[in-house]
């Protein structure tokens, strides 16, 4: 195919795709009811005196946690994936132990 016909074919495909997206968006918009107000009411914020103070975090513990997070974040992608896999395996094993070994 010559380049001009490829460009025409590409333009036609783009127009078809845009028309399909537009029709999909239109049908989604028509299926949803028109809502002028928020669907969920905003909860009144409790007064500051009614709130319980958050537990104090020791700076040294928080620093250790942040350093651990940063070391994971800066690790290569393969190491991050391995960590995720290890965590999933650990959680799965713990779940199976609780389900299989602890009767109801």
Secondary structure, 3 states (H helix, E strand, C coil): CCHHHHHHHHHHHHHHHHHHHHHHHHHHHHHCCCCCCCCCCCCCCCCCCCCCCCCCCCHHHHHHHHHHHHHHHHCCHHHHHHHHHHHHHHHHHHHHHHHHHCCC
